[in-house]
Amino acid sequence: MELNQAIELVKSAGYRVSKPKAKAPAPKLNALGLPMSPLYDPNYRRRASLTPISRLYAPMGKHTQWASEVPTNGE
């Protein structure tokens, strides 16, 4: 006898019957063994890459003049 047939049999006898609840899946754990936050999205990707550090350290152009190298009128 299947579950649905057993439920119908008990209902026909006048009892109120509900199906057993499905068990909740075990929560995913992070590296510390704690449950992951509900805000965690494993499919998150940044929209654009960050500025590469090499661009920030790139040398200045050939015609860059420093304040100490700027010619003055009398000198």
C-alpha positions as CSV (number, residue, x, y, z in Angstrom):
1,M,0.0,0.0,0.0
2,E,1.4,3.4,-1.0
3,L,1.4,6.5,1.1
4,N,-1.5,8.2,-0.8
5,Q,-3.6,5.1,-0.5
6,A,-3.0,4.8,3.2
7,I,-3.9,8.5,3.7
8,E,-7.2,8.0,1.8
9,L,-8.0,5.0,3.9
10,V,-7.5,6.9,7.2
11,K,-9.4,9.9,5.8
12,S,-12.3,7.7,4.9
13,A,-12.4,6.6,8.6
14,G,-13.0,10.2,9.6
15,Y,-9.5,11.2,10.8
16,R,-7.7,14.4,9.7
17,V,-4.4,13.5,8.0
18,S,-1.6,15.5,6.7
19,K,1.4,14.3,4.7
20,P,4.7,14.1,6.5
21,K,6.9,17.3,6.0
22,A,9.9,17.0,3.8
23,K,13.1,17.4,5.6
24,A,15.0,20.6,5.0
25,P,18.3,20.2,3.2
26,A,21.4,20.5,5.4
27,P,22.8,24.1,5.3
28,K,26.0,24.6,3.3
29,L,29.0,25.3,5.5
30,N,31.7,27.9,4.9
31,A,35.4,27.4,5.6
32,L,34.9,27.8,9.3
33,G,32.2,25.1,9.5
34,L,29.5,27.7,10.1
35,P,26.3,27.9,8.0
36,M,26.6,30.4,5.1
37,S,24.8,33.7,5.2
38,P,21.5,33.9,3.4
39,L,23.1,36.9,1.6
40,Y,25.9,34.8,0.1
41,D,25.6,34.4,-3.6
42,P,28.0,31.8,-5.1
43,N,27.4,33.1,-8.6
44,Y,28.4,36.7,-7.9
45,R,31.0,38.2,-10.3
46,R,32.4,41.7,-10.3
47,R,31.1,43.8,-13.3
48,A,34.5,45.2,-14.2
49,S,38.0,44.4,-13.2
50,L,39.7,46.7,-10.8
51,T,42.4,49.2,-11.9
52,P,45.6,47.3,-12.4
53,I,48.4,48.5,-10.1
54,S,50.9,48.5,-13.0
55,R,49.0,51.4,-14.6
56,L,49.3,53.4,-11.4
57,Y,53.0,52.8,-11.3
58,A,53.6,53.5,-15.0
59,P,56.3,56.0,-15.7
60,M,55.4,59.6,-16.5
61,G,55.5,60.9,-20.0
62,K,58.8,62.2,-21.6
63,H,57.7,65.8,-21.5
64,T,56.7,65.9,-17.8
65,Q,58.3,68.8,-16.0
66,W,58.8,68.8,-12.3
67,A,58.5,71.9,-10.2
68,S,62.2,72.0,-9.6
69,E,62.9,71.8,-13.4
70,V,60.6,74.5,-14.6
71,P,62.6,77.4,-16.1
72,T,62.1,80.8,-14.5
73,N,62.3,84.2,-16.3
74,G,65.7,85.3,-15.0
75,E,67.5,82.0,-14.8
